[in-house]
Amino acid sequence: MENPISIKRFINMKLSQIKTDKSDAKMICAYAESEGPKLWTGQFKLQITCLQMIRLVSVYFKQTTAL
């Protein structure tokens, strides 16, 4: 996962005036080659469990408010 702002700043540093999907893809590729971004590893099981619990509590609060 890479911050989109850092990629945007990289493109701005290269002074790219052309704004097409093809040129953007080339610049993102150039960013990946020069910076070597870290690979996404996903979430741990504990993080997934915590997120599910937080979402469940949120649903319960919405249901109690509706009632």
N, C-alpha and C positions, 0 to 999 in steps of 0.2 A: 504494500500500500504506500502510495506516495502522495504528498500534499499537492493538490492542484495548483496552489499559488506558487510553489517552487518551480513547477514546470512552466507556468505562465511567465514568471520572472526570467527563466532561462531563455524562453522564446523572445522576450523583450530585449534581453542582452544581445541576442544575435541580430537585432534590428530587422526582424522579418516584417515586411509590410503586406505580404500576400496572406490572405485569410481564407484558405480553402481547406476542405477535409484532408486532401492529399498532402498539402504542405504542413498541416498540423500533425499528421501522422508521421511525416518525415522528421519533424522537429522533436516529437515525443521519442522517436527511435534514437535520435541523436542524443537526447537527454539521458536515456537509459544506457547508451553506450559510454557516455562520458562520466556519469555519476555512479553507475552501478547500484541502482536502488535495491533495498533488501526485499526478499521474497515474503509474501504473505503466508503466515503459518496457521491462521485460523484461531479459533477460541478454544480454551480449555473446557473440559466438561463442567468444572465448577462455575466458570463464567456463564455458560449456557444455562445451567440450573438457576443461577441467580437472576439472569434476565427473564427466564420464564416465571419465576416467583414474583418479580416486580411487575410484569405484565398482568399476571393473575390478580394481584392486589389492586392494580389500576382498574381492571374490569369489575372487581367487586365493589370498588368505590363508585363507579359509574352506575352499577345496578342498584346500589342502595340509594343513590341520589335519585334515580328514576322512580324508585318505589316511593 
